[in-house]
Amino acid sequence: MRKTAALFALLVLAACGTPQEQCINRATRETRTLQSLLAETEGNLARGYAWEEYEVPTTRWEVCGYDTYTRRDGRVIQKPRMCLEDDTITRRRQVVIDPVTETRKRDNLRAKIRALAPQMNAEITACRAAYPEEPK
């Protein structure tokens, strides 16, 4: 649920901005994704472990309606009716990593970012040419 909301918010923000900013955002999306993965991999190497998210099913009490009672003196009272609802909690735990594999992953991500840099820079230049910023 949180991921969907975050993705929606990101899409709404991406829809904002000038045409040049939108174009540059599209041109740099792949590199930004790779840089995020690289940062995660470097963090794993620095800590010596990775984080794994997992979901735990649980139940919780929630108000699911109201019961209405009329007292002898004529006053009407509404009491909440509680129901058990199924829910899921996301938790994190430490996971052992293989430093050799993680180092190889880091090196491959760095190489991929370097390989994409010329194409990304060319696309950014094309975006700036296609959508010049108007002076303020």
N, C-alpha and C positions, 0 to 999 in steps of 0.2 A: 504494500500500500504506500509506504513512504517513498519507495523508488519510483512508483508511478506518479506520485505527486511531484517529486523532484524533477522527473523527466518532463512533465507537463509545464512546470514553472520555467524550466530551461527553454522549452520550445516557445513559450510565450515571450520570454526575454529575447530569444533569437529573432522572433518576428519583429521586435522593436529594432530601432536603429536605422541608420541611413542605408541606402542600397550598397554603398561601398563597404560598410561594416558587415552587412549580411554576406556579401561576396567574400570578404576576407575571412569571415567565420567559416564559411564552407570550404575555403582553400586550406585552412589550418586545422580542420576537424581531425583528420587522421593523425597528424603530428601531435596534437594535444592529447589524443587518446593514448598514443604510444608513450608520451612523456608521463602521463598518469600511471601507466603500467610500469614504467621505468622507476618512478619514485616509489611505488609500492615494493618493487623488487629490491631496490637499494635499502629500503627500510627493513625488509625481511633479513637481508644480509647483515645489516647493522645490529639488529636485535638478536639474530640467530634463530628466529622462529617466525612463522606467518600467523595471521589471524584467519580463522574460518568462522563463518556465520552459519548458524543452524537454527531451526525453528522448533519450539517446544509447544505442543498443544496444551491448553489450559482452559479452565472455565472461570467465569466471573459473574458476580451478581450485577444485574442491570434493571433499571425501572422499565417495565414493559407495559404499563398501564396504571390506571387508578381505580380503586373501589370507592364507591360513594355510599355513605351511610347517613341516615337521618336519625338524629338523636331524639330522645323523648321530648326534649324542650323545643324541637323543631329546627335546630341548627343542622346544616348539612356539612358533613365532613368528608373530605377526600383523602384517602390513604394510598400511598404508592404501592403497587403490586410489583414484587421483585421476582425476576426469573433468572435462571442460570443460562448464560450464553457461552457458546464455544468461542474460544479466542486462540490466537497464536502469538507467542512472544519470540522475538528474534534475539538470540544471544551470540556471544563470541567466545571462542576458545583458542588457545595456542595450539599450533600444529608444528610438528618437527619438519624442518626443511633439509634438503640435501644441498650443502653449500656449493658443490661443484656444479650441479644442475642450475642452481639459482644464479651463479656467476655466469654460466653460459647464456642463460636467459637475458641477464643484464647486458652482456656484450652484444648479443644479437639485437636487442632493442636499440642500443646505441647506434649500431651499424645501420639499422633500418631508418632511424631518425636522420642520420647523416645522408643516407641515400635519397630520402624524400625531400631534403632541404632545398636543393636546386629547383625542383619542380614546384614546391610550395612558394618559394621566393618569386618564381616566374608568374605564378598565378596571382600572387599579391600585387605584383607590378601591373599585371593585366587588369586587376580589379581597380587599382588606382587610376589607370588610364581610362577605363570604361566609365567609372563613376567618380569624377574629380570632386573634391570637397569644395563647397561654395565658401567664399570668404565671409567671415563674420562681421 
